[in-house]
Amino acid sequence: MKILVAGNPDYGLSQSIAKSQLDLDFCSRTYGNWDLTQYQMQIDFAEKSLDYDVVISVSCLWKHHQTNLVQEVARKWIEHKKDGYLIVVGSSADTPVKGTAWMYPAEKKALRAYCRQLSQISAGENECSIKVTYISPGNMHTPKQDKKMPNTPKLDTDYVADVIKWLINQPKDVNISEICLDKVIKLSSENK
C-alpha cells in the first residue's frame, strides 16, 4: 500500500508517521519544495496522489489551504474513478466556540465539515469509493507547542501516528469518518 503524506517528515506528527514502517512519500515546503499554499502545487499534489492508495494530510496550512488541498485530491480521484483513502488531520479547535477573531478554529470547522461531506461519497452510489477520516487531535507534543504551552497536557505524536496506522489497516469496506483525540486531564482535589 503506497501512502502520500502532505507534511514534513522531520517535524511533529509527520515525523512520527515517518517512523511507522509504511511505504511513505512526503511533500511539504521544506521537503521536496512543495508549497501547498499555492493553488498550482495543490493541483500537482492531487495529480501525484493518483499513484497512491492513501493520502494523509497533516500539514498545518492556513487560510483554508488544507481544505482546498483535500478538495483537489477528491476532485482528481472522482474524475479518475479512483478508489482511495483520505486521512485528514485537523484539530480539536474545530469544536469550541469562543469570542475571538482568530481564524484557525473556523478553518478547522470548515475542514471538518468538508471531510464529513466527502465521507458520504462512499455511502452513495458512485463509480469510485473514497474513504475519508477526519482526525481532530488536541494539543500534541511538538517543539512549538511545548514552548508555547509548557504546562498544557499534550498527546504524544507517536500515539497519534499509531492511530493513523490502525485506521489504514481497517477493512476496505469500513469507513471511520471521524476520530477526536484528547489528553486526559487529572483534576486536582481543588477542581472536583
VEXDREN-2710 file (C-alpha; in Angstrom, 1 decimal):
% VEXDREN-2710
k/r/px/py/pz
1/MET/0.0/0.0/0.0
2/LYS/1.5/3.3/-1.1
3/ILE/0.9/6.4/1.1
4/LEU/1.5/10.1/0.2
5/VAL/1.8/12.5/3.2
6/ALA/1.3/16.2/3.0
7/GLY/3.7/17.1/5.8
8/ASN/7.3/17.4/6.8
9/PRO/8.9/14.1/7.9
10/ASP/11.3/16.0/10.1
11/TYR/8.7/17.6/12.4
12/GLY/5.9/16.7/14.7
13/LEU/3.2/14.2/13.7
14/SER/4.7/13.7/10.2
15/GLN/8.0/12.7/11.9
16/SER/6.1/10.1/13.9
17/ILE/4.3/8.9/10.8
18/ALA/7.7/8.6/9.1
19/LYS/8.8/6.1/11.7
20/SER/5.7/3.8/11.1
21/GLN/7.4/1.4/8.7
22/LEU/4.8/2.1/6.0
23/ASP/5.5/2.8/2.3
24/LEU/5.5/6.6/2.5
25/ASP/6.4/9.6/0.4
26/PHE/6.2/13.2/1.8
27/CYS/5.5/16.6/0.3
28/SER/6.0/19.9/2.1
29/ARG/7.7/23.3/1.7
30/THR/10.8/22.1/3.5
31/TYR/10.7/18.6/2.0
32/GLY/10.6/18.3/-1.8
33/ASN/9.9/22.0/-2.3
34/TRP/6.1/21.6/-2.3
35/ASP/4.5/24.9/-1.2
36/LEU/1.0/23.5/-0.7
37/THR/-0.4/27.0/-0.1
38/GLN/0.0/27.6/-3.8
39/TYR/-3.0/26.6/-5.9
40/GLN/-0.9/25.1/-8.7
41/MET/1.0/23.0/-6.2
42/GLN/-2.3/21.7/-4.8
43/ILE/-3.3/20.6/-8.3
44/ASP/0.1/19.0/-8.8
45/PHE/-0.2/17.2/-5.5
46/ALA/-3.7/15.9/-6.4
47/GLU/-2.3/14.6/-9.7
48/LYS/0.6/12.9/-7.9
49/SER/-1.9/11.4/-5.4
50/LEU/-3.4/9.2/-8.2
51/ASP/-0.4/6.9/-7.8
52/TYR/-1.1/6.3/-4.1
53/ASP/-3.7/4.3/-2.2
54/VAL/-3.8/6.6/0.9
55/VAL/-3.2/10.3/1.3
56/ILE/-2.6/11.7/4.7
57/SER/-3.0/15.5/5.1
58/VAL/-1.0/16.6/8.1
59/SER/0.4/20.0/7.0
60/CYS/-0.9/22.9/9.0
61/LEU/-1.9/25.1/6.1
62/TRP/-3.6/28.4/6.9
63/LYS/-6.2/30.3/5.0
64/HIS/-8.2/27.2/4.1
65/HIS/-5.4/25.8/2.0
66/GLN/-5.7/22.4/3.8
67/THR/-9.4/22.2/2.8
68/ASN/-8.5/23.3/-0.7
69/LEU/-5.8/20.6/-0.9
70/VAL/-8.2/17.9/0.2
71/GLN/-10.8/19.1/-2.3
72/GLU/-8.3/19.0/-5.2
73/VAL/-7.4/15.4/-4.2
74/ALA/-11.1/14.4/-4.0
75/ARG/-11.9/16.0/-7.3
76/LYS/-9.0/14.3/-9.1
77/TRP/-10.0/10.9/-7.6
78/ILE/-13.6/11.3/-8.6
79/GLU/-12.6/12.4/-12.1
80/HIS/-10.4/9.3/-12.5
81/LYS/-12.9/7.0/-10.7
82/LYS/-10.2/6.1/-8.3
83/ASP/-10.7/4.2/-5.0
84/GLY/-8.7/5.6/-2.2
85/TYR/-8.4/6.7/1.4
86/LEU/-8.0/10.2/2.6
87/ILE/-6.9/10.7/6.2
88/VAL/-7.1/14.4/7.3
89/VAL/-5.6/15.7/10.5
90/GLY/-7.4/18.7/11.7
91/SER/-7.6/20.0/15.3
92/SER/-9.9/19.8/18.3
93/ALA/-10.0/23.6/17.9
94/ASP/-12.8/22.8/15.5
95/THR/-15.3/22.2/18.3
96/PRO/-15.4/25.1/20.9
97/VAL/-16.9/28.4/20.1
98/LYS/-15.1/31.4/21.6
99/GLY/-15.4/35.1/21.2
100/THR/-12.2/35.6/19.1
101/ALA/-11.1/36.9/15.8
102/TRP/-8.6/34.0/15.4
103/MET/-9.4/32.2/12.1
104/TYR/-7.8/28.9/12.9
105/PRO/-10.9/27.3/14.6
106/ALA/-13.1/28.5/11.8
107/GLU/-10.8/27.0/9.2
108/LYS/-10.7/23.7/11.1
109/LYS/-14.5/23.7/11.3
110/ALA/-14.7/24.1/7.6
111/LEU/-12.2/21.3/7.0
112/ARG/-14.1/19.0/9.3
113/ALA/-17.4/19.8/7.6
114/TYR/-15.9/19.2/4.2
115/CYS/-14.5/15.9/5.3
116/ARG/-17.9/14.8/6.6
117/GLN/-19.4/15.7/3.3
118/LEU/-16.7/13.7/1.4
119/SER/-17.2/10.7/3.6
120/GLN/-20.7/10.4/2.2
121/ILE/-19.2/9.6/-1.2
122/SER/-18.5/6.0/0.0
123/ALA/-22.1/5.8/1.2
124/GLY/-23.6/6.9/-2.0
125/GLU/-23.9/5.2/-5.4
126/ASN/-20.8/6.4/-7.1
127/GLU/-18.3/4.9/-9.5
128/CYS/-15.5/5.3/-7.0
129/SER/-15.1/4.6/-3.3
130/ILE/-13.3/7.2/-1.3
131/LYS/-12.9/6.6/2.4
132/VAL/-12.4/9.7/4.4
133/THR/-11.4/10.0/8.1
134/TYR/-11.1/13.3/9.8
135/ILE/-8.9/13.3/13.0
136/SER/-9.3/16.1/15.5
137/PRO/-6.4/15.8/18.0
138/GLY/-5.9/18.1/20.9
139/ASN/-2.5/19.6/21.6
140/MET/0.4/17.4/20.6
141/HIS/4.0/17.3/21.8
142/THR/5.9/19.3/19.3
143/PRO/8.8/21.8/19.9
144/LYS/6.5/24.7/19.1
145/GLN/3.6/23.6/21.3
146/ASP/5.9/22.6/24.2
147/LYS/7.4/26.1/24.1
148/LYS/4.0/27.9/23.6
149/MET/2.1/25.9/26.2
150/PRO/4.6/24.2/28.6
151/ASN/2.0/23.3/31.2
152/THR/-0.7/22.0/29.0
153/PRO/-1.2/18.2/28.8
154/LYS/-0.4/17.0/25.3
155/LEU/-0.8/13.9/23.2
156/ASP/2.3/12.0/22.1
157/THR/2.7/12.2/18.3
158/ASP/3.8/8.6/18.2
159/TYR/0.4/7.6/19.6
160/VAL/-1.5/9.6/17.0
161/ALA/0.7/8.0/14.3
162/ASP/-0.3/4.6/15.7
163/VAL/-4.0/5.6/15.4
164/ILE/-3.4/6.5/11.8
165/LYS/-1.7/3.2/11.1
166/TRP/-4.6/1.4/12.8
167/LEU/-7.1/3.3/10.5
168/ILE/-5.1/2.3/7.4
169/ASN/-5.4/-1.3/8.5
170/GLN/-9.2/-1.4/8.8
171/PRO/-11.2/-3.4/6.4
172/LYS/-11.7/-1.8/3.0
173/ASP/-15.5/-1.8/3.4
174/VAL/-15.3/0.1/6.7
175/ASN/-15.1/3.9/6.9
176/ILE/-14.4/5.6/10.2
177/SER/-15.4/9.1/9.4
178/GLU/-14.2/10.9/12.4
179/ILE/-12.0/10.5/15.5
180/CYS/-11.4/13.0/18.3
181/LEU/-8.4/12.6/20.5
182/ASP/-7.6/14.5/23.7
183/LYS/-5.2/14.0/26.6
184/VAL/-7.0/13.0/29.8
185/ILE/-6.5/15.8/32.4
186/LYS/-6.4/14.8/36.0
187/LEU/-8.5/17.1/38.2
188/SER/-6.9/18.2/41.4
189/SER/-8.9/17.9/44.6
190/GLU/-9.5/21.7/44.3
191/ASN/-11.2/21.3/40.9
192/LYS/-13.5/18.4/41.8
END
